[in-house]
């Protein structure tokens, strides 16, 4: 029994730590992308640094990909474990009588977000790899802003981006706060400060990404 409990706690810790790692990445990603709205030259400079710095490309980027994979695999494992331990399903959703819809459907929002990340990596990461290593094009520190604007030109792509970030906000609304709880921060949460911070961040960052997408779409359409 003790080993089972420890195994369960270990899975929750891995899930929490990988989730918090991805939160840091999302914050950094937003800080870079928001510069494209008010300082395109700065956006080009930062993007060029991130695209050609060996530490970023060969250390940080693989760690990010591994963290992403671990987080979603562990999420699926925990969801299956929870379902097997709960043989009687909820008959209906009745507000606070059951857990919130978001917390009960983290696997759904997570998989949708994962699918969106696949599209996002195809749009930006795969093209970056093709530009640098397959086509072997020369460095162009000024190309990133125009490439970003081009991606948000199609209306359908912008809408997908908006919907994906709404689902991301829903996923983070439960997941960010739960990560701290899994690591034993319930006592802190009783003061409401940490809980309010996680809820605010879960709305502000995805809303910021939505703003960036809509800004570039309507500013250049």
Protein Blocks (a to p, Z undefined) as FASTA:
>chain_A
ZZmmmmmmmmmmmmmmmmmmmmmmmmmmmmmmmmmmmommlmmmmmmmmmmmmklmmmmm
mmmmmmmmmmmmmmmmmmmmmmmmmmbacfbdehjlpccfklmmmmmmmmmmmmmmmmmm
mmmmmmmmmmmmmnopacdfklmmmmmmmmmmpmklmmmmmmmmmmmmmmmmmmmmmmmm
mnopmmmmmnommmmmmmmmmmmmmmmmmmmmmmmmmmmZZ
